Amino acid sequence: MKNNRLVNIEKARNIKLILMDVDGVLTKGEIFCDASGNELKIWNVKDGLAFSIAKRMPNLDLGFITGRKSESVKKRAKNLNIKYLYMGELNKISAYNEIKKLSGLDDKNIAYIGDDLVDIPILEKVALSFCPKDSAIEIKNICDEVLDVFGGCGVFRCTLKFILSAQNRWNNIHEIFQVNSN
């Protein structure tokens, strides 16, 4: 880990955009193909709820930068209202730089979640970097926060909770799902 927890909490207060890899972060990194060659991915329901929370948060956008092209990722991103979707990007830093231009944000406003070597250029640039517990050792050595969960097991939820807690927006998060009974 690069920084101590207090430094990371301070950095999290400025985050307005969370970008992430998909395979190994939002999924366990396994790729299932049916007999027709269709790719299937398993998504974590805890992350699903976290995406629902995130889209209700003002001044917070999300994006996927993934090295693979996948129809299931495209459909999932659409379902989750992901603002930035870049697929088939092994040179992820160029997608990152394009997103920075489009968003008008600086590195200090961006967090990234990655798990493997192709994520290093972004992880080294963003204000706050996260990785799952089962990430490559090279990734764990450079990330600000190594999460207590494995890829595909609620990584985004843990990241979102860390950031929103630092911004004092997590404590009453359950209230956004309450239905007005009047």
C-alpha positions in Angstrom: 0.0 0.0 0.0 1.3 3.5 -0.9 -0.4 5.7 1.7 -1.8 5.4 5.1 -5.6 5.3 5.7 -5.9 9.0 6.8 -4.2 10.2 3.6 -6.5 7.9 1.5 -9.6 9.2 3.3 -8.5 12.8 2.6 -8.0 11.9 -1.1 -11.4 10.2 -1.2 -13.2 13.5 -0.3 -12.3 14.8 -3.8 -13.4 11.8 -5.9 -16.0 12.6 -8.5 -15.4 9.7 -10.9 -14.8 6.0 -10.2 -13.3 4.0 -13.1 -12.7 0.3 -13.0 -11.6 -2.8 -14.9 -14.2 -5.5 -15.3 -12.7 -9.0 -15.3 -11.1 -9.8 -12.0 -12.7 -6.7 -10.4 -16.5 -6.9 -11.0 -16.3 -10.6 -11.9 -14.1 -13.3 -10.5 -12.1 -13.2 -13.8 -13.5 -16.4 -15.1 -15.0 -16.5 -18.6 -17.7 -19.0 -19.4 -18.6 -19.7 -23.0 -21.7 -21.6 -24.1 -21.8 -24.1 -27.0 -22.4 -21.2 -29.4 -19.4 -19.3 -28.1 -21.4 -16.7 -26.2 -19.5 -15.3 -23.3 -21.2 -15.4 -19.9 -20.1 -13.4 -16.9 -21.3 -13.6 -13.3 -21.9 -10.3 -11.6 -22.2 -9.8 -7.8 -25.5 -8.6 -6.5 -23.8 -6.5 -3.8 -22.1 -4.5 -6.5 -25.4 -4.2 -8.3 -26.9 -2.5 -5.3 -23.8 -0.3 -5.0 -24.3 0.8 -8.6 -27.9 1.7 -7.8 -26.7 3.8 -4.9 -23.9 5.5 -6.9 -26.3 6.6 -9.7 -28.4 8.4 -7.0 -25.3 10.3 -5.8 -24.9 13.8 -7.2 -21.4 14.6 -8.5 -20.3 11.0 -9.0 -19.8 9.3 -12.3 -18.7 5.8 -13.2 -16.8 4.1 -16.0 -15.5 0.8 -17.2 -12.2 0.4 -19.0 -11.7 -3.2 -19.9 -9.2 -5.1 -22.1 -11.9 -7.4 -23.6 -14.8 -6.7 -25.8 -18.0 -8.3 -24.5 -21.7 -8.0 -25.3 -22.5 -8.9 -21.7 -20.3 -6.0 -20.4 -22.0 -3.7 -22.9 -25.4 -4.7 -21.7 -24.5 -4.6 -18.1 -23.0 -1.1 -18.5 -26.2 0.1 -20.2 -28.4 -1.4 -17.3 -26.2 0.3 -14.7 -26.1 3.7 -16.5 -22.4 3.6 -16.7 -21.3 7.0 -18.2 -18.0 5.9 -19.7 -17.5 2.5 -21.4 -14.2 1.6 -23.1 -13.8 -2.1 -24.2 -11.0 -3.8 -26.0 -8.5 -1.4 -24.4 -5.2 -3.0 -23.5 -3.6 0.5 -23.6 -5.9 1.7 -20.9 -4.1 5.0 -20.3 -5.3 6.4 -23.6 -8.9 5.6 -22.6 -8.3 7.2 -19.3 -6.9 10.3 -20.8 -9.9 10.6 -23.1 -12.3 10.2 -20.2 -10.4 12.9 -18.3 -10.9 15.3 -21.3 -14.6 14.4 -21.7 -15.3 14.8 -17.9 -13.2 17.9 -17.4 -11.8 16.3 -14.2 -8.2 16.1 -13.0 -6.4 13.1 -11.6 -7.1 14.3 -8.1 -10.9 13.7 -8.7 -10.6 10.2 -10.1 -10.3 6.8 -8.4 -9.6 3.5 -10.2 -10.1 -0.2 -9.4 -7.8 -2.6 -11.1 -6.3 -6.1 -10.5 -3.7 -6.8 -13.1 -0.6 -5.5 -15.0 -2.5 -3.7 -17.7 -4.1 -1.5 -15.0 -0.7 -0.2 -13.7 -0.5 3.0 -15.8 -3.9 4.2 -14.5 -3.4 3.1 -11.0 -0.2 5.1 -10.8 -1.9 8.3 -12.1 -5.2 8.5 -10.3 -5.7 10.2 -6.9 -6.9 7.0 -5.2 -6.3 3.4 -6.4 -8.1 0.2 -5.2 -7.6 -3.5 -5.9 -9.2 -6.8 -4.9 -7.5 -9.0 -2.3 -6.6 -11.5 -5.1 -4.9 -9.0 -7.4 -1.5 -9.6 -8.9 1.3 -8.8 -6.3 2.6 -6.0 -8.5 -0.9 -4.3 -8.2 -1.2 -4.8 -4.4 2.3 -3.2 -4.0 1.2 0.1 -5.8 -2.5 0.5 -4.7 -3.6 2.9 -2.0 -6.2 0.4 -0.8 -6.1 -3.4 -1.0 -9.6 -4.4 -0.3 -10.6 -7.3 2.0 -12.7 -9.0 -0.8 -11.8 -11.0 -3.8 -12.6 -9.9 -7.4 -16.3 -10.5 -8.2 -17.2 -10.5 -4.5 -18.4 -6.9 -3.9 -15.2 -5.0 -4.9 -17.2 -2.0 -6.2 -19.4 -2.0 -3.1 -16.3 -1.8 -0.8 -14.8 1.0 -2.9 -18.0 3.0 -3.0 -18.5 2.7 0.7 -14.9 3.9 1.4 -15.3 6.9 -0.9 -18.9 7.9 0.3 -17.9 7.4 3.9 -15.0 9.8 3.5 -17.5 12.3 1.9 -20.0 11.8 4.7 -22.5 10.4 2.3 -22.7 6.7 3.5 -24.1 6.9 7.0 -27.8 7.3 6.0 -27.5 5.5 2.6 -30.5 3.3 3.4 -32.7 6.3 3.3 -32.4 6.6 -0.5 -34.4 3.3 -0.8 -37.2 4.2 1.6 -40.6 4.6 0.1 -42.7 7.5 1.1 -45.8 6.0 2.7 -47.9 9.2 2.5 
